[in-house]
Every structure is written in structure tokens, then in C-alpha cells.
Amino acid sequence: MAGNEVTIGEGVRLTAHPLRGVVLGELHARPFTPIETPRRILHFAFLTDAAQAQAGHSTLSDLCTAHGMTPPPAGAKHHRCSFDGGVLRWESHAEFSTYTWELPARRPSGSAQPFDPPAAALSTPMTRLSQPGPLLVAIDLHLVTSDAGIVVEDLFDHSSRARAEVHEGTAEIATDFKANEAGFVRILVLDRALGADRAGALVQRLLELETYRTLALLGLPEAQRLSPSVRRIEKELAEVTEEMRTSEGLAANHRLLDKLTALAAELEAGAAASLFRFGASRAYQEIVRLRLETIGEKPVRGFPTWSQFLARRMAPAMRTCVTIEERQENLSEKLARAAQLLRTRVDIALEQQNRDLLTTMNDRARMQLRLQQTVESLSIAAISDYLVGLVGYLLKGAYDAGFKLDPAIGTAISVPVIVIFVALVVWRIRKRYDERSGGTGAGA
């Protein structure tokens, strides 16, 4: 970690942040390498996950070891080595890996046209490496001098060819962005006065431009896949909101809320699945824009520049991705608002239902109270009648025994006393029960 540390006066070293070396090294991770003209460049890009990238690293390490060359260090993201007179540059990125072969521009005697021999005949060294993942990009770039007598118009499809002068007129680039019979997209670079360093930088930028252009367009199939679902959710949301205007009752609102919840879940699932792809497409599109800006295109009479061609052909596809993403966001907000409105209506309906239930319970409590009071009155009368009868029997027995009080008079005198006594006893019992009930309620 010596490169991470900073030495100051008297040999004192300052402890660096653990990631300082990584951050500093990232600026120099993929330097431009000088390329002499003429040169043939074959560039492959494969979509890879972490396991596939590691497998590609292992395969390259084994090949380097077998040929007596230094293998890439463990955890390395790029490596450069020589094979059969050519140079291989391997790079591992976040979701793809690239293999770039720099080969001598061997052309048959008397041939005045580039891309001869075909790329398929030159790509034999690539067969020594196992394919790490699905192939996405295959480029055949030919760097030649501008005095080779090449007729650029005859090399590419007239309907999609693009051509421009770059680097202040020191080079000219041309392509049609189409894969040929062997599956390679061909790029021609005419070197007028580039020099090895600028040629290397231009070649790398063109390879990156085509690679990131292709990666950016991966968002289009995802947008096309999601478009019918988004359109259907928009239609169903409109139907639900229209039905909300006339729906009444808790059951109807619950049904609409369940439907909105299902639509929101479907939308969020699609948005989550496409989040990385759309974000990556935006990032790749920005890299393409920056690469085009860096090479400094100037138009060639009668041909669109690369920027003009891509703006006409690529921009609509990218706009489709942006539109779908925006529709997803807008739909999510509208679904949330509609669901919130329905929840409010359901809550109000539940409150109304609870209020009606409480009113019914209060009415029942009043009826029970009246019934209880009636029962208490009847109980007082029944108990009093029973006690009065006992007193009557008692007075009759006493009268027969010689007690000089008419039983009828004595019974009549006892009636109010007994009624008052029974009423007091019942009142005290009810009061004690009320106190206990009140205490329990307070404690709860």
C-alpha cells in the first residue's frame, strides 16, 4: 500500500484512505495505446454477470500461462498481451466484457479494398478463448492510410452509411452500422495525419462509441415489452376512476380498492424489473454523446455525420425508453392518489358504519336499562308481597296465641315498611354493582 501513503517531512507517512489507490488508479485503468497505420482491429463485447466475468478472467489467465506470458492479476479489470503477432486487450465492465484484437493489416496482393481478408478469416485467435456470455458487439475496424485509393461509397449500404472528418481533418471515419454476412459491423478509418497516439485514441473511442450505442439500445426491447402492460393499466385506471364517481357502499369501494392495488403491484413489478435497464441506457447514451463530441466531427459533402445519423435513428428509440419510464412514474402517482381517495372513502364508510353500530348499541343499552328497571320494580313488588305474606302468617299466629293486634291491621302497617326496606336493599345492591363496574372500567 506504499503507493497509497504520502510521505511528508522527516519521513513521516500519512495514512491514506483505503480506497485512495483504487480511485487514483481508475483514471489510468484503460489508457489509450498507440496504434500504427495500417492496422486491423477486431472487437467483441459479451454480456456477462459476475460469475461469467470471473470465468472469462480465468480462461484468459490459463491461455496466458500456457503461452508463457504474464496472466492478469487476481481481481484485474483489464489486461493486455500478445498472441501470434497480434495484441489482445481484455476489459471487464459492470455488465459486459470486451476482447479487442489488434492485428496486422494483411491484404492480398493487388487488392485495393479494405476489410480483405474478411474478419472471419482473421478471428481464429478468438477461438482459443471460451465465450463468457452472449455476444452483443462484433466490430471489424480497418485503419488505413488515406492514399490507398479506396472508394468509400462502395463499401457500405447506401441507405445507412455515415461519414465524417474528425480530429481537425486528420482522419476520416465511415460506417453503415450494419452487421455483414459474418455478423461484424465494419468501420473504416482513413488516416491522413493522425500519428500513432491519436490513432490509438480515435480507434478506442470509435470502438467504445459502437459498443455503448448497442448497449444503450438494449432498453428499447424492454420498453416495447412493457408498453402493452402500461397502456392497459392506463386504460383500467381510467375505468376505475370513472366508476369511483358513481360507486356507493363499503363493498363497492373495497372492490375498486382491491383492483387499484392489483394494478399498482403490476406496475411496480414492471418498473422494478426495468429500473436498471433504463438507467443503464441513459448512461450509455450519454457516453455515446460525449464520444461523438470528443472526436470533433465535420461533415463530408453528401453524407450524414455519425452524430446526425444516430440522432435520426437512435434518438427515437431512446425517447421510447424515456417515455415508458415517465409513463410508469406518472401512473404510479395517479394510482397512489386514486387509492388514497378510495381509502378515505372506505374510512368514512367504516366510521359511518361504526357510528350506526354504536347508536344501535346505545339503543339496546337503553332498552336493557328500562327492562332492568322494570324487573327491579317487579322484583321489589314480588319480594315485598312475599314478605308481607310471611308477616301476615306471623301476626295470625301471634293473635291466636293471645297477642291483641288484629292481623289485618298489622299486615297493613307492615306493607310500607317492607316495601321501603326491600327497595333500599335493592338500591344498595345495584349501587354496589355500579361501583364495582365503574372501578373495573377505570382500571381497564
ABEGO torsion letter per residue (X at the ends): XAAABBBBBGGBBBBBBAAAAAAAAAAAABBBBBBBOBBBBBBBBBBBBAAAAAAAAAAAAAAAAAAGBBBBBBGBABBBBBBGGBBBBBBBBAABBBBBBBBBBBBBBGBABBGOBBAAAAAAAAAABBBABBBABBBBBBBBBAAAGBBAAAABBAAABBBBBBGGGABBBBBAGBBBAAGBBBBBBBBAAAEAAAAAAAAAAAAAAAAAAAAAAAAAAAAAAAAAAAAAAAAAAAAAAAAAAABBEAAAAAAAAAAAAAAAAAAAAAAAAAAAAAAAAAAAAAAAAAAAAAAGBBBBBGBBBAAAAAAAAAAAAAAAAAAAAAAAAAAAAAAAAAAAAAAAAAAAAAAAAAAAAAAAAAAAAAAAAAAAAAAAAAAAAAAAAAAAAAAAAAAAAAAAAGBBBBAAAAAAAAAAAAAAAAAAAAAAAAAAAAAAAAAAAAAX
